[in-house]
Amino acid sequence: MAYRETVKIRDRKAAQREALLAAAEGLVREGGFAALTIQALATRAGVGVGTVYRYFRAKDTLAAEVFRLATEREVAAVADALHHQTGAAAKLEQAASRFARRALRAPRLAWALIAEPVDPAVDTERLRYRAAYAALFEQMIEAGVRAGELPLQSPKLSAAALVGALAEALVGPLADHQADEHVVQQLIRFCLRAVGAADPTAPEVSHEQVC
């Protein structure tokens, strides 16, 4: 008779795998993907190296899975911010704000996701990560153009440019742990200007002040 796993065994294996991934992300949060090794994970999780290999055949497989789960959570957070706003400017402000502020709260993890040199398997996930963000921005910009809130432009190109600019602008501050609220506000204003949106946080200027 062929061996068949029981529900209890499957649940136990699933729980073990989730515990290993949580421990692996903890290592990345502290030291980036460079700190994530099979031995380090085994030590952190309190299991043998063989147990880790039972779930992840190599470090690059493990790292790619950690990256995928972490970035799915980040993209979902930005998508949630967009869901609660109306109007292109408000949506873009919230998207940029959520992206930057979450990065500030976990600068080492954010730097690892955005810019740390990684294995090819993780780099592939990074491309998917940026594409997922770009898709959110593209939908938002396209809706703004249709509604007449934003000037005519290529939503796809503008979205890719915004995602690239946000990531690139945060690389230095995150690596040096120097990002602050001023950085967030400057990024928001840049994004709004880049797509031709009105800045809802900018003070109103009267005709007399202009003249």
N, C-alpha and C positions, 0 to 999 in steps of 0.2 A: 504494500500500500504506500502510495506517495505521501511524503510528509507535507502537511498543510499547517501553516501558522494559525494559531488561535487569535481571536480578537484581542485578548489580553496581551499576547506577545507583540502583536503589531502596535498596540498602543504604547507598550513599554519602549519599543524601538523608536517610535515617533517622538516620544518624550525625551529619550536620550539624544536623538539628533537635534532637537530644538535646544536642549541644554548645551550641547556642544557649540551650536551656532551663536547662542547668547554669550557664551564664554569667549568665543572667537571675536565677536564684535567688541567685547570689552577690551580685548588686547589691542584691537585697531584703534579704539577710542583713546587709548593711552599712548600708543607708540606708532600708529599707522600700520600699513600692511607689512612693513619691514619687521614689525614685532610679532607678526602672526606666523609661527612655525608649528609644525605638528607636535614637536616636543613641548613647546611653550603651552600649546592648547591642552595637551594631556595633563601637564602639571596644573594648569589653572582649573581644569574640570575635575581633577582628582581621579583620572582613569589612566589606563595603560596606553602606550602609543598604538598598540594593535587595535584597541577599541576605536581610536580616531580613524585609523585606516579602514576599519570595517564600514564606516559611513562615508568617508571621503578618500578617494583613491590617491590623491596627491594634493600638495599645498595649493596649486593653482585652481583646482576644482573647489576646494574649501574657500579660498579667497574670493572667487567669482560668485559663489553662493552668498557669502557675507555681503559683498558689494550689491548684489541684486536685491536682497531683502532690505538693506539699509536705504537704497535709492528708491525703491518702490514706496517706502514709508515717506520719504521726503517729497516725492512727486505727488503722493496722495494728499499731503499737507497743503501743498500749493493749490491743488485742485479744489480742496475744501474751502480755501480762502476765496477762490474765484466764485464758488457756488453761492456764497453769501453776499455778493455785491452785484449791483446793477450799474451799467454804464462803463464804457471802455476805460476811461481815466481811473475810476475807482477800482476797477478790476486789476488794471495794470499796477496801480499803487500797492494794492494788497498782495499781488503776486510777488513783486520785487521785495516788498517788506517781509513777507513770510520766508522767502528764500534766504534773504540776508540774515534775518534775526535768528532763524534756526541754525544757520552756519555759525553765528556768534556764540550761541549757547554750547556748541560742541566743536570748537575750532580745529582740534586735531583730527576728528573724524571728517569734518567738512573738507579739510585740506587733503586728506587721504582720498576722498571721493572725487574731488575736483582735479587735483594736480599731481599727486604723488606718483613717481615712476612705478609702474606695476607690470605684472606678467601679462602676456598677450591675451590670456583668457579674461582677465579683469578689464583690460583695455577695451575688449569687445563689449563688455557690459557697460562700460563708461559711454560708449557711442550710443547704446540703446537708452541710457539714462538721459543724455542730452537731447536725443530725438523725442523722448517722452515729454520733457519740459517744452521743447520747441512746439510740439503739437498743441499743448495747452495755450501757449502764447499765440500761435497761429489762429486758433479758433477765436480767441478774444479779439485779436486785431481785425480779423475778417468781419466779425460781427460789428465792430466799431466803424469800419469803412462802409458797410452796408447801411448802417443807421445814420451815416453822415457825421458821426462824432470824430472820425479820424480822416485825414486827407487820403486820397487815392494812393495806394502803394501795393507792393507785393507782400501779402501777409506772411507767406512762407519765408521769404528772404528776411523780412524785418524780424520775424520770430527767431530765426537762427542767429541773427546778429545780436539780438538782445540777450539770448541765453549765453552766447559766447562772451559778450561784454561783461555780464554779471559774474560769470565764473572767473574770467581773467582778472577783473578788478578786485576780486576777493583773495586771489592767490597770495599776494604779498602780505596784506594785513593778517590773514589767517596763519600763515607760516610764522609771522613774527608775534602773533597774539596781540595785535595792536588795533584790531577793528573795534569801532564803537558806534554809538548812535549817529554821530555825524556822518560816518561812512554810509550808514543805511539811508539817511535822508538824501545824501548826494546821489546815491545809486537810483533812488526813486525818481528824483528830478531828471536825471540823465535819461532814464527809460521813457518818461513822459515826453520829454523834448524830442527824443529819437523818433517817435512815431507821430509827432505832431499833436499830442494830447494836451489839453489845458491842465495845468498843475493846480489841483484843488487846495494845496497847502500854501500856495504863493499869495502874498498880500495883494489886495486890489490896488491898482495904481490909477489915480484920477487923471482926467485930461489935463488939468492944471499942472499936475506933477510932471507929466510928460513934456508939456510946453515949457 
